[in-house]
């Protein structure tokens, strides 16, 4: 009996020991007693041969019909690393991912898979100093199967900065408790050499040098003082999944390159606005001839393109047996795999303090679009339009909840992209004259931290179209950028960031990139919390096109907005004002000013701009010549350059302390150097006239001036 009892009591242990085993892991590339605060802590591990053999069966299997164990999806393998600070004040569970070590082989023009004895990795960036512990658990097919012992490590001070947060009071972004105003450029993905975006050869592969050129571009941007840029996961060169759903193996070279890029940015505390999906992924037919990476096998008019699409359809089109991209977002199967894709992305890069925020989609209004037949359902009052808008909303709702609630990767802010609402009262990204049956209300979602805007306009009056009231007020009759931003903030309770802006296709070249400088020097005064210029990444010696020529001025604007005095001003911001005016019987309002007044109404900063200097007039070419290009303005009121003085239609800053003496300092448009100072008193109503230097509409003069106002004690 006693023997039988012993066997009976020991039976559960025997069963448990057959199904569960111990595993070990390594802390890679650093001393466990000197782990860098906010730096990458990487763990490496492997699993028994039985599991690795099953993984190999999957990787070598027939596409779309694979057997074995898929290392990329959580229902096959789920690795969790439980990190805990020994004080008990901080814990985090990081997700493991399948990893392939790569090396560029320029001679063979391929990436070599070097094989690693630790094919699974876990990454985390501990923010708290002191002693930590970590242990691992591995589930196979949903069952807890492998466990590690506990290892300890110590976090010490380092040069790495922390994650970006959102200050609830100021509604500006912060890093390590200090406000930042991200000001920079879009460096979307490898675009030089062959990034495959426009390829019609389905057998063509990416040239290794394409990624080398892209990394060199980022490296040069950082070395010249750039601190902020925006990039995308694009199927041509950065995406982890396209041809086959749930299988990221053939794109491990791109993932490895992103590893190196993020490490570079971490070393310099550079911030990336990281977009999870480029819009051709969910278009019926890719815009800008990006046919290789659209959703299905639609094709352009064969009288224009007299051949059929030679490229493969996307994996989602195949697995869903669908030709409608919105099915990805509206079916359980589609979202199930898209969440696994997000899981892999967050597990591999979600640790990094160099990711400023995660954008969930790029330009979602392209959903289900075929631009070549002008089929744009997102903006149509049709059942197809309702489906498109619902799909965008459902994706953002489910994906944001999955990242924050299911994965609990909450280190990063989440943003949702939309267009700047057109009109005096509109608040939605889609362009509809009346309410559709289904509104894309993505921006209302609690899990979305801020709004990212994509805005293109060649109009010199883009920041103030109409202004009937006093400087510091918005009403229903005003159509200005500042009032639209205020309306969005009041409606959704979220700040607004310009993720990309420009003047339209190729127009930047008409003015030698002067349009970039006008934009970057104005937008933060409209209430937006950051700004990224679009056309700043193409370098083409054959066409004499080098958009990086604009970097120095954009970086100078970044330094201006992130200076101590400017950050102190916006931290205590009390007033945001604007004004526009005619000059000497001009047919249009050709001069404008925007300003911010700080705490106690004793300091202010702003700009004043001569609108007759714009992408048309900056080139010095006659209007007749410009009308044959993509640069011509429709309104002739802004095509005749006029030098503007402060008289007779003077501009005012309103809302300062009354009857006080102020000093106004003006700074150059060209190099931000000091050029002029005036001292004068405010009126009984707190108005101060802007006695400014002449605004000369020439690119080496001062068509735009920054100014700073200080109370004289």
C-alpha positions as CSV (number, residue, x, y, z in Angstrom):
1,X,0.0,0.0,0.0
2,X,2.8,2.4,1.0
3,X,4.5,1.7,-2.4
4,X,1.3,2.2,-4.3
5,X,0.7,5.4,-2.4
6,X,4.1,6.6,-3.2
7,X,3.6,5.9,-6.9
8,X,0.2,7.5,-6.9
9,X,1.6,10.7,-5.2
10,X,4.6,10.8,-7.5
11,X,2.6,10.3,-10.7
12,X,1.7,14.0,-11.3
13,X,5.4,14.9,-11.0
14,X,6.4,12.2,-13.5
15,X,3.9,13.5,-16.0
16,X,4.9,17.1,-15.4
17,X,8.6,16.3,-15.8
18,X,7.9,14.5,-19.1
19,X,6.1,17.6,-20.5
20,X,8.2,20.4,-19.0
21,X,12.0,21.0,-19.1
22,X,14.5,23.6,-18.0
23,X,16.2,25.8,-20.6
24,X,19.0,28.3,-20.3
25,X,19.7,31.7,-21.8
26,X,22.5,34.2,-22.2
27,X,22.8,37.9,-21.7
28,X,24.5,39.0,-24.9
29,X,27.2,41.6,-25.6
30,X,27.4,43.1,-22.1
31,X,28.4,42.4,-18.5
32,X,25.4,41.4,-16.4
33,X,26.6,43.8,-13.7
34,X,26.8,46.8,-16.1
35,X,23.6,46.8,-18.1
36,X,23.0,50.2,-19.6
37,X,20.0,52.2,-18.4
38,X,17.6,52.7,-21.4
39,X,19.9,50.7,-23.6
40,X,19.3,47.4,-25.4
41,X,19.4,44.4,-23.1
42,X,19.4,41.3,-25.4
43,X,18.9,37.7,-24.3
44,X,19.7,34.7,-26.5
45,X,18.4,31.2,-26.2
46,X,17.8,28.0,-28.2
47,X,15.3,25.2,-27.8
48,X,15.7,21.4,-28.0
49,X,16.5,19.7,-31.3
50,X,13.0,18.3,-31.5
51,X,11.6,21.8,-31.6
52,X,14.3,23.2,-33.9
53,X,13.7,20.2,-36.3
54,X,10.0,21.0,-36.4
55,X,10.9,24.7,-37.1
56,X,13.2,23.6,-39.9
57,X,10.3,21.5,-41.4
58,X,8.2,24.6,-41.5
59,X,10.9,26.9,-43.0
60,X,11.7,24.4,-45.7
61,X,8.1,23.6,-46.5
62,X,6.1,24.4,-49.5
63,X,4.8,28.0,-49.4
64,X,1.3,28.4,-48.1
65,X,1.2,24.7,-47.3
66,X,3.9,24.4,-44.6
67,X,3.9,21.8,-41.8
68,X,5.9,21.7,-38.6
69,X,6.2,24.6,-36.1
70,X,6.1,28.2,-37.3
71,X,8.5,30.2,-35.1
72,X,6.8,33.5,-36.0
73,X,3.3,33.0,-34.6
74,X,2.4,32.8,-30.9
75,X,0.1,29.8,-31.2
76,X,3.1,27.7,-32.2
77,X,5.8,29.2,-30.0
78,X,5.3,31.8,-27.4
79,X,8.4,33.0,-25.5
80,X,8.0,35.3,-22.5
81,X,10.7,36.9,-20.4
82,X,9.6,38.2,-17.1
83,X,11.7,41.2,-15.9
84,X,11.4,42.4,-12.4
85,X,13.2,45.1,-10.4
86,X,14.2,43.7,-7.1
87,X,12.6,46.7,-5.3
88,X,9.3,45.4,-6.7
89,X,8.5,48.8,-8.2
90,X,8.8,47.8,-11.9
91,X,8.0,44.7,-13.9
92,X,7.7,44.0,-17.6
93,X,7.1,40.9,-19.7
94,X,9.0,41.0,-23.0
95,X,8.2,38.7,-26.0
96,X,10.8,36.5,-27.7
97,X,11.3,36.4,-31.5
98,X,13.0,34.3,-34.1
99,X,16.3,35.8,-35.2
100,X,18.6,35.2,-38.1
101,X,22.1,36.7,-38.1
102,X,23.0,38.3,-41.4
103,X,25.9,39.7,-43.3
104,X,26.1,41.8,-46.5
105,X,27.9,40.1,-49.4
106,X,28.5,42.9,-51.9
107,X,30.2,40.7,-54.4
108,X,27.3,38.2,-54.7
109,X,24.8,41.1,-54.1
110,X,23.0,39.1,-51.3
111,X,22.6,38.9,-47.6
112,X,24.2,35.8,-46.1
113,X,22.4,33.9,-43.3
114,X,25.3,33.3,-40.9
115,X,23.3,30.9,-38.7
116,X,23.4,31.4,-34.9
117,X,23.4,29.0,-32.0
118,X,20.9,31.3,-30.3
119,X,18.0,31.6,-32.8
120,X,15.6,33.1,-30.3
121,X,16.1,36.6,-28.8
122,X,14.4,38.8,-26.2
123,X,15.0,42.6,-26.0
124,X,14.2,45.0,-23.3
125,X,15.4,48.5,-22.3
126,X,15.4,48.8,-18.5
127,X,14.8,52.3,-17.3
128,X,15.3,51.9,-13.6
129,X,18.7,51.8,-12.0
130,X,19.7,49.0,-9.7
131,X,19.2,45.2,-9.4
132,X,16.9,43.2,-11.6
133,X,16.0,39.6,-12.2
134,X,14.7,37.8,-15.3
135,X,13.2,34.4,-16.0
136,X,11.8,32.8,-19.2
137,X,8.9,30.6,-20.1
138,X,8.2,29.0,-23.4
139,X,4.8,27.7,-24.5
140,X,4.7,25.2,-27.4
141,X,1.3,24.9,-29.1
142,X,-0.3,26.8,-26.2
143,X,1.1,24.5,-23.5
144,X,3.7,25.7,-20.9
145,X,6.7,23.5,-21.9
146,X,10.1,25.1,-21.0
147,X,11.2,27.2,-18.0
148,X,14.5,28.9,-17.2
149,X,16.0,29.6,-13.8
150,X,16.3,33.2,-12.6
151,X,19.2,35.4,-13.6
152,X,20.1,38.7,-12.0
153,X,21.6,41.8,-13.6
154,X,22.4,45.3,-12.5
155,X,21.4,48.5,-14.4
156,X,23.9,51.4,-14.3
157,X,23.7,54.9,-15.7
158,X,24.4,55.4,-19.4
159,X,24.3,58.0,-22.1
160,X,21.0,56.7,-23.5
161,X,17.8,58.8,-23.1
162,X,14.5,57.4,-22.1
163,X,11.2,56.8,-23.9
164,X,9.1,59.7,-25.3
165,X,6.0,60.5,-23.3
166,X,3.2,63.0,-23.6
167,X,2.8,65.7,-21.0
168,X,-0.9,65.8,-20.1
169,X,-0.7,69.5,-19.0
170,X,1.2,71.0,-21.9
171,X,0.1,68.4,-24.5
172,X,3.7,68.4,-25.9
173,X,6.0,65.5,-26.2
174,X,8.6,64.9,-23.6
175,X,11.8,62.9,-23.1
176,X,13.3,62.4,-19.7
177,X,10.9,65.1,-18.3
178,X,11.9,67.8,-20.9
179,X,9.6,69.0,-23.7
180,X,10.8,68.2,-27.2
181,X,9.4,69.5,-30.5
182,X,10.3,66.9,-33.1
183,X,11.3,68.8,-36.2
184,X,12.9,67.0,-39.1
185,X,12.4,65.1,-42.3
186,X,11.0,61.9,-43.8
187,X,13.6,59.3,-44.6
188,X,11.0,56.7,-45.6
189,X,13.0,53.6,-46.6
190,X,15.8,52.8,-49.1
191,X,14.8,54.8,-52.2
192,X,18.1,55.2,-54.0
193,X,19.3,52.4,-56.2
194,X,16.7,49.7,-56.6
195,X,14.3,49.7,-53.7
196,X,11.9,47.5,-55.9
197,X,9.0,49.9,-55.3
198,X,8.5,50.3,-59.1
199,X,9.8,46.9,-60.3
200,X,7.9,44.9,-62.9
201,X,10.3,41.9,-62.6
202,X,9.0,39.5,-59.9
203,X,12.3,37.7,-59.8
204,X,14.3,40.9,-59.0
205,X,15.8,41.1,-55.6
206,X,16.9,44.2,-53.6
207,X,20.5,45.3,-54.2
208,X,22.5,45.1,-51.0
209,X,23.9,48.6,-51.7
210,X,20.4,50.0,-51.4
211,X,20.4,49.5,-47.7
212,X,24.0,50.7,-47.5
213,X,23.0,53.9,-49.2
214,X,20.0,54.3,-46.8
215,X,22.1,53.8,-43.7
216,X,24.7,56.2,-45.0
217,X,21.9,58.8,-45.6
218,X,20.7,58.4,-42.0
219,X,24.2,58.5,-40.7
220,X,24.9,61.8,-42.6
221,X,21.6,63.3,-41.4
222,X,22.6,62.5,-37.8
223,X,26.2,63.8,-38.3
224,X,24.8,67.1,-39.6
225,X,22.7,67.6,-36.5
226,X,19.4,65.8,-37.4
227,X,17.7,64.3,-34.3
228,X,14.3,63.4,-35.7
229,X,13.1,61.5,-38.8
230,X,10.2,59.4,-39.9
231,X,10.4,56.0,-41.6
232,X,8.0,53.3,-42.9
233,X,7.8,49.6,-43.2
234,X,7.5,49.2,-47.0
235,X,7.3,45.9,-48.8
236,X,10.1,46.9,-51.1
237,X,12.9,47.0,-48.5
238,X,11.8,47.2,-44.8
239,X,8.6,45.2,-44.4
240,X,8.7,41.8,-42.6
241,X,5.7,40.2,-44.3
242,X,4.1,40.4,-47.8
243,X,4.3,37.4,-50.0
244,X,3.3,34.8,-47.5
245,X,1.2,35.5,-44.4
246,X,2.7,34.6,-41.1
247,X,6.1,33.8,-42.6
248,X,8.8,36.4,-42.1
249,X,11.8,34.2,-42.9
250,X,12.7,35.5,-46.4
251,X,12.6,39.0,-45.0
252,X,15.0,38.5,-42.1
253,X,17.6,40.5,-44.0
254,X,15.4,43.6,-43.8
255,X,14.7,43.0,-40.1
256,X,18.5,42.6,-39.5
257,X,19.1,45.9,-41.3
258,X,16.5,47.7,-39.2
259,X,18.3,46.3,-36.1
260,X,21.5,48.0,-37.2
261,X,19.7,51.2,-38.1
262,X,18.0,51.4,-34.7
263,X,21.3,50.7,-32.9
264,X,22.8,53.6,-34.8
265,X,20.0,55.9,-33.7
266,X,20.3,54.6,-30.1
267,X,24.0,55.5,-30.1
268,X,23.1,59.1,-31.0
269,X,19.8,59.3,-29.1
270,X,18.1,60.0,-32.5
271,X,14.3,59.5,-32.6
272,X,12.3,57.7,-35.3
273,X,8.6,58.2,-35.9
274,X,8.0,54.5,-36.9
275,X,5.1,53.7,-39.3
276,X,3.9,50.1,-39.2
277,X,2.4,49.8,-42.7
278,X,2.8,51.7,-46.0
279,X,-0.4,52.4,-47.8
280,X,0.2,50.4,-51.0
281,X,-0.3,47.3,-48.8
282,X,-4.0,48.0,-48.7
283,X,-4.6,49.5,-52.2
284,X,-6.3,47.7,-55.1
285,X,-3.7,49.2,-57.4
286,X,-0.6,51.0,-56.0
287,X,-0.2,54.7,-56.6
288,X,2.9,56.2,-58.1
289,X,3.3,52.9,-60.2
290,X,4.1,50.8,-57.1
291,X,2.3,47.9,-58.6
292,X,4.7,45.3,-57.2
293,X,3.4,45.8,-53.7
294,X,-0.3,46.5,-53.9
295,X,-3.0,44.1,-52.6
296,X,-4.2,42.0,-55.5
297,X,-3.9,41.7,-59.3
298,X,-5.8,44.7,-60.5
299,X,-4.1,46.4,-63.5
300,X,-4.1,49.7,-65.2
301,X,-5.7,50.4,-68.6
302,X,-3.9,48.0,-71.0
303,X,-3.9,50.6,-73.7
304,X,-1.6,52.6,-71.5
305,X,0.2,49.6,-69.9
306,X,0.1,46.9,-72.6
307,X,1.0,44.0,-70.4
308,X,-0.5,42.2,-67.5
309,X,0.8,42.6,-63.9
310,X,3.7,40.1,-63.6
311,X,4.0,40.5,-59.8
312,X,2.6,38.2,-57.1
313,X,-0.5,39.1,-55.2
314,X,-0.1,39.8,-51.5
315,X,-0.3,37.0,-49.0
316,X,-3.4,38.4,-47.5
317,X,-5.2,38.5,-50.9
318,X,-4.2,34.8,-51.3
319,X,-5.2,33.5,-47.8
320,X,-8.5,35.4,-47.8
321,X,-9.2,34.6,-51.4
322,X,-10.0,38.3,-51.7
323,X,-9.5,41.2,-54.1
324,X,-10.7,43.8,-51.6
325,X,-8.0,45.1,-49.3
326,X,-10.4,46.1,-46.5
327,X,-11.0,42.4,-46.0
328,X,-7.7,42.3,-44.2
329,X,-9.1,44.6,-41.5
330,X,-12.7,43.3,-41.4
331,X,-12.1,39.5,-41.1
332,X,-11.0,37.5,-38.1
333,X,-8.3,35.7,-40.2
334,X,-6.9,38.9,-41.6
335,X,-6.6,40.6,-38.2
336,X,-5.4,37.5,-36.5
337,X,-2.3,37.5,-38.8
338,X,-1.9,41.2,-38.8
339,X,-1.7,41.1,-35.0
340,X,1.0,38.4,-35.2
341,X,2.9,40.7,-37.5
342,X,2.6,43.6,-35.0
343,X,3.6,41.2,-32.2
344,X,6.9,40.4,-34.1
345,X,7.6,44.0,-34.8
346,X,7.0,45.1,-31.2
347,X,9.0,42.1,-29.8
348,X,12.0,43.0,-32.0
349,X,12.0,46.8,-31.9
350,X,9.3,47.8,-29.4
351,X,11.9,48.0,-26.6
352,X,13.8,50.9,-28.2
353,X,14.0,54.3,-26.7
354,X,14.9,55.6,-30.2
355,X,11.3,55.0,-31.4
356,X,9.5,58.2,-30.6
357,X,6.1,56.8,-31.4
358,X,4.4,54.1,-33.4
359,X,2.1,55.1,-36.3
360,X,-0.3,52.3,-37.0
361,X,-1.0,53.0,-40.7
362,X,0.3,55.3,-43.4
363,X,-2.4,57.4,-45.2
364,X,-5.4,55.2,-44.5
365,X,-7.6,57.0,-46.9
366,X,-6.1,55.0,-49.7
367,X,-7.9,51.9,-48.4
368,X,-9.5,49.9,-51.3
369,X,-8.4,52.7,-53.7
370,X,-7.7,52.3,-57.5
371,X,-6.3,55.7,-58.4
372,X,-6.1,55.0,-62.1
373,X,-9.8,54.8,-62.4
374,X,-10.4,57.4,-59.7
375,X,-12.0,54.9,-57.4
376,X,-11.6,56.4,-53.9
377,X,-14.2,54.8,-51.7
378,X,-12.9,56.2,-48.4
379,X,-14.3,59.6,-49.5
380,X,-17.5,58.4,-51.1
381,X,-21.0,58.4,-49.7
382,X,-21.6,54.8,-50.8
383,X,-21.7,51.3,-49.2
384,X,-18.1,50.9,-50.4
385,X,-17.2,54.1,-48.6
386,X,-18.8,52.9,-45.4
387,X,-16.9,49.7,-45.7
388,X,-13.6,51.5,-46.2
389,X,-14.1,53.8,-43.3
390,X,-15.2,51.0,-41.0
391,X,-12.1,49.0,-42.0
392,X,-9.8,51.8,-41.0
393,X,-11.5,52.3,-37.7
394,X,-11.6,48.6,-36.9
395,X,-7.9,48.2,-37.7
396,X,-6.9,51.1,-35.4
397,X,-9.3,49.9,-32.7
398,X,-8.2,46.3,-32.6
399,X,-4.5,46.9,-33.2
400,X,-4.0,49.6,-30.6
401,X,-5.9,47.4,-28.1
402,X,-3.8,44.4,-29.0
403,X,-0.5,46.3,-28.6
404,X,-1.4,48.0,-25.3
405,X,-3.8,45.6,-23.7
406,X,-2.8,42.1,-25.0
407,X,0.9,42.5,-25.5
408,X,1.2,45.2,-22.9
409,X,3.9,47.0,-24.9
410,X,3.0,50.4,-23.6
411,X,6.4,52.1,-23.7
412,X,5.5,53.9,-26.9
413,X,2.9,56.5,-27.8
414,X,0.5,55.4,-30.6
415,X,-0.6,57.8,-33.3
416,X,-3.2,57.6,-36.2
417,X,-2.6,59.3,-39.5
418,X,-5.2,61.4,-41.3
419,X,-5.5,64.3,-43.6
420,X,-5.9,67.9,-42.5
421,X,-9.7,68.4,-42.3
422,X,-10.8,70.8,-45.0
423,X,-13.2,73.6,-44.3
424,X,-14.2,75.8,-41.4
425,X,-15.8,73.2,-39.2
426,X,-14.8,69.7,-40.4
427,X,-13.2,67.4,-37.9
428,X,-12.9,64.1,-39.9
429,X,-10.1,63.0,-42.1
430,X,-12.4,61.8,-44.9
431,X,-13.7,64.4,-47.4
432,X,-17.5,64.2,-47.2
433,X,-20.0,67.0,-47.7
434,X,-22.5,65.4,-45.3
435,X,-22.3,62.6,-42.7
436,X,-22.0,59.1,-44.2
437,X,-23.5,56.1,-42.6
438,X,-20.2,55.1,-41.1
439,X,-17.7,57.8,-39.9
440,X,-14.0,57.0,-39.5
441,X,-13.8,58.0,-35.9
442,X,-10.3,56.6,-35.3
443,X,-9.1,59.7,-33.6
444,X,-11.7,59.3,-30.8
445,X,-10.1,56.0,-29.7
446,X,-8.7,56.2,-26.2
447,X,-5.6,54.2,-27.2
448,X,-4.5,56.8,-29.8
449,X,-2.3,59.3,-28.1
450,X,-2.0,61.9,-30.8
451,X,-3.0,62.8,-34.3
452,X,-0.5,62.6,-37.2
453,X,-1.4,64.8,-40.2
454,X,-0.4,64.4,-43.8
455,X,-0.8,67.8,-45.5
456,X,0.1,69.1,-49.0
457,X,-0.7,72.5,-50.3
458,X,1.1,74.9,-52.6
459,X,-0.9,77.9,-51.4
460,X,1.0,80.7,-49.7
461,X,-2.1,81.3,-47.5
462,X,-2.2,77.7,-46.3
463,X,-1.9,78.7,-42.6
464,X,-4.6,81.4,-42.7
465,X,-7.3,81.2,-45.5
466,X,-9.8,83.3,-43.7
467,X,-9.6,85.5,-40.6
468,X,-12.5,87.8,-39.8
469,X,-12.0,88.2,-36.0
470,X,-9.5,89.3,-33.5
471,X,-6.0,87.8,-33.5
472,X,-6.3,85.5,-30.5
473,X,-9.8,84.0,-31.2
474,X,-11.2,81.3,-33.4
475,X,-14.8,81.3,-34.5
476,X,-16.9,79.5,-37.1
477,X,-16.0,81.9,-39.8
478,X,-12.3,81.5,-39.5
479,X,-10.5,78.9,-41.6
480,X,-6.9,78.8,-40.4
481,X,-4.5,76.1,-39.5
482,X,-4.3,77.2,-35.9
483,X,-8.1,77.1,-35.5
484,X,-8.2,73.6,-37.2
485,X,-5.6,72.3,-34.8
486,X,-7.5,73.8,-31.9
487,X,-10.7,72.3,-33.1
488,X,-9.1,68.9,-33.4
489,X,-7.6,69.1,-29.9
490,X,-10.9,70.2,-28.4
491,X,-12.8,67.5,-30.3
492,X,-10.5,64.5,-29.7
493,X,-8.6,65.6,-26.7
494,X,-5.3,64.9,-28.5
495,X,-2.5,67.1,-29.9
496,X,-1.6,67.3,-33.6
497,X,1.7,66.6,-35.3
498,X,2.5,67.1,-39.0
499,X,3.9,63.8,-40.0
500,X,4.5,64.9,-43.5
501,X,3.9,68.1,-45.4
502,X,5.0,69.7,-48.6
503,X,3.6,71.6,-51.6
504,X,2.8,68.7,-54.0
505,X,4.7,66.5,-56.3
506,X,8.0,68.0,-57.5
507,X,7.1,71.6,-56.6
508,X,9.9,71.8,-54.1
509,X,12.4,71.8,-56.9
510,X,10.8,74.9,-58.5
511,X,12.0,77.1,-55.6
512,X,15.3,75.5,-54.7
513,X,13.6,74.1,-51.6
514,X,12.7,77.5,-50.3
515,X,9.2,76.2,-49.7
516,X,10.6,73.8,-47.1
517,X,12.1,76.7,-45.2
518,X,8.9,78.7,-45.2
519,X,7.0,75.8,-43.9
520,X,9.4,74.6,-41.2
521,X,9.7,78.1,-39.8
522,X,5.9,78.6,-39.5
523,X,4.1,75.4,-38.4
524,X,4.9,75.2,-34.7
525,X,3.3,78.6,-34.2
526,X,0.0,77.1,-35.4
527,X,-0.2,74.8,-32.3
528,X,1.2,71.6,-33.8
529,X,3.7,69.7,-31.6
530,X,6.1,68.6,-34.3
531,X,6.7,68.7,-38.1
532,X,8.4,66.4,-40.7
533,X,9.1,67.7,-44.2
534,X,8.4,65.1,-46.9
535,X,10.7,65.8,-49.9
536,X,14.1,65.6,-48.2
537,X,15.4,62.2,-49.1
538,X,15.8,61.8,-52.9
539,X,19.3,62.3,-54.2
540,X,19.6,61.9,-57.9
541,X,22.8,63.2,-59.6
542,X,21.4,62.6,-63.1
543,X,18.5,65.0,-62.6
544,X,20.5,67.3,-60.4
545,X,18.1,66.7,-57.6
546,X,19.4,66.7,-54.1
547,X,16.7,67.1,-51.5
548,X,19.2,66.9,-48.7
549,X,20.3,70.4,-49.6
550,X,17.4,71.5,-47.3
551,X,18.6,69.7,-44.2
552,X,20.8,72.5,-42.8
553,X,17.9,74.9,-42.6
554,X,15.5,72.2,-41.3
555,X,18.0,71.3,-38.6
556,X,18.5,75.0,-37.7
557,X,14.7,75.3,-37.2
558,X,14.9,72.2,-35.0
559,X,17.6,73.8,-32.8
560,X,15.5,77.0,-32.6
561,X,12.3,75.2,-31.5
562,X,14.2,73.0,-29.0
563,X,16.2,75.9,-27.5
564,X,15.8,76.4,-23.7
565,X,14.1,79.8,-24.1
566,X,11.6,78.6,-26.7
567,X,10.7,75.5,-24.7
568,X,10.2,77.6,-21.6
569,X,7.9,79.8,-23.6
570,X,5.6,77.0,-24.8
571,X,5.6,75.3,-21.4
572,X,3.9,78.4,-20.1
573,X,1.9,79.2,-23.2
574,X,-1.1,81.5,-22.6
575,X,-1.9,82.8,-26.0
576,X,-1.6,81.7,-29.6
577,X,-2.4,84.4,-32.1
578,X,-2.3,85.2,-35.8
579,X,-3.1,88.0,-38.2
580,X,-3.0,88.7,-42.0
581,X,-3.2,91.9,-43.9
582,X,-3.1,93.5,-47.3
583,X,-0.3,95.9,-48.2
584,X,-0.7,99.1,-50.2
585,X,-4.0,98.1,-52.0
586,X,-2.8,94.6,-52.8
587,X,-5.6,92.4,-54.1
588,X,-4.8,89.7,-51.5
589,X,-3.7,89.6,-47.9
590,X,0.0,89.2,-48.6
591,X,1.5,89.5,-45.2
592,X,0.9,87.3,-42.1
593,X,2.1,86.8,-38.6
594,X,1.7,84.0,-36.0
595,X,2.9,84.2,-32.4
596,X,2.9,82.5,-29.0
597,X,2.7,84.5,-25.8
598,X,4.1,82.9,-22.7
599,X,3.5,82.9,-19.0
600,X,2.6,86.3,-17.4
601,X,2.2,87.7,-20.9
602,X,5.7,89.2,-20.6
603,X,7.4,87.2,-23.4
604,X,6.4,86.1,-26.9
605,X,7.9,84.7,-30.1
606,X,6.6,84.5,-33.6
607,X,7.3,85.1,-37.3
608,X,6.2,87.5,-39.9
609,X,6.0,86.4,-43.6
610,X,5.7,88.1,-47.0
611,X,3.4,85.8,-49.0
612,X,4.6,87.1,-52.3
613,X,7.7,85.0,-51.7
614,X,6.6,81.4,-52.4
615,X,7.4,78.4,-54.5
616,X,6.7,80.3,-57.7
617,X,8.4,83.6,-57.1
618,X,11.4,82.1,-55.3
619,X,12.8,80.7,-58.6
620,X,12.8,84.1,-60.3
621,X,11.3,82.6,-63.4
622,X,8.4,84.3,-65.2
623,X,4.9,83.1,-64.5
624,X,4.4,82.1,-68.1
625,X,7.2,79.6,-67.8
626,X,6.0,78.3,-64.5
627,X,2.5,77.7,-65.9
628,X,4.0,74.9,-67.9
629,X,5.2,73.1,-64.8
630,X,3.5,71.6,-61.7
631,X,4.5,74.8,-59.8
632,X,2.0,77.4,-61.1
633,X,-0.4,78.9,-58.5
634,X,-4.0,79.3,-59.5
635,X,-4.2,82.7,-57.7
636,X,-2.3,85.5,-59.4
637,X,-2.4,87.6,-56.3
638,X,0.7,85.9,-55.0
639,X,2.9,85.8,-58.2
640,X,4.1,89.4,-58.2
641,X,6.9,89.9,-55.6
642,X,6.4,93.0,-53.4
643,X,8.7,94.2,-50.7
644,X,6.7,94.9,-47.5
645,X,7.5,97.4,-44.7
646,X,5.7,97.7,-41.4
647,X,3.7,100.7,-42.6
648,X,1.0,101.6,-43.4
649,X,-0.9,98.4,-42.6
650,X,0.9,97.5,-39.4
651,X,0.7,94.1,-37.8
652,X,0.2,93.7,-34.1
653,X,0.9,91.2,-31.3
654,X,-2.2,91.2,-29.0
655,X,-2.5,90.0,-25.5
656,X,0.7,91.2,-23.9
657,X,0.8,93.2,-20.6
658,X,-0.6,96.6,-21.1
659,X,1.4,99.9,-20.9
660,X,4.7,98.0,-20.7
661,X,7.9,98.5,-22.5
662,X,9.0,95.6,-24.7
663,X,12.1,94.8,-26.8
664,X,11.5,93.1,-30.2
665,X,14.4,91.2,-31.7
666,X,14.3,90.0,-35.3
667,X,16.2,87.1,-36.7
668,X,17.2,86.2,-40.3
669,X,15.4,83.8,-42.5
670,X,18.6,82.7,-44.1
671,X,20.8,81.8,-41.1
672,X,18.8,82.7,-37.9
673,X,21.3,85.5,-37.1
674,X,20.2,88.6,-35.2
675,X,19.5,91.5,-37.6
676,X,17.3,94.2,-35.9
677,X,16.0,95.4,-32.5
678,X,13.2,97.8,-31.6
679,X,11.9,99.0,-28.3
680,X,8.4,100.3,-27.8
681,X,5.4,100.2,-25.4
682,X,2.3,98.1,-25.6
683,X,-1.1,99.8,-25.7
684,X,-3.8,99.9,-23.0
685,X,-5.2,96.8,-24.7
686,X,-1.9,94.9,-24.6
687,X,-1.2,95.5,-28.3
688,X,2.4,95.8,-29.6
689,X,3.0,96.9,-33.2
690,X,5.6,94.9,-35.2
691,X,8.1,97.5,-36.3
692,X,9.9,95.0,-38.5
693,X,12.7,95.3,-41.2
694,X,11.6,95.2,-44.8
695,X,10.4,91.8,-45.9
696,X,12.2,91.4,-49.3
697,X,10.8,88.5,-51.4
698,X,14.2,87.1,-52.4
699,X,15.7,83.8,-51.1
700,X,19.0,85.5,-49.9
701,X,17.2,88.3,-48.2
702,X,14.5,88.1,-45.5
703,X,11.0,87.3,-46.9
704,X,10.3,85.8,-43.5
705,X,11.6,86.8,-40.1
706,X,11.5,85.2,-36.7
707,X,11.0,87.5,-33.8
708,X,11.3,87.4,-30.1
709,X,9.6,89.8,-27.6
710,X,10.8,90.4,-24.1
711,X,9.5,92.8,-21.5
712,X,12.1,95.4,-20.5
713,X,12.4,95.7,-16.7
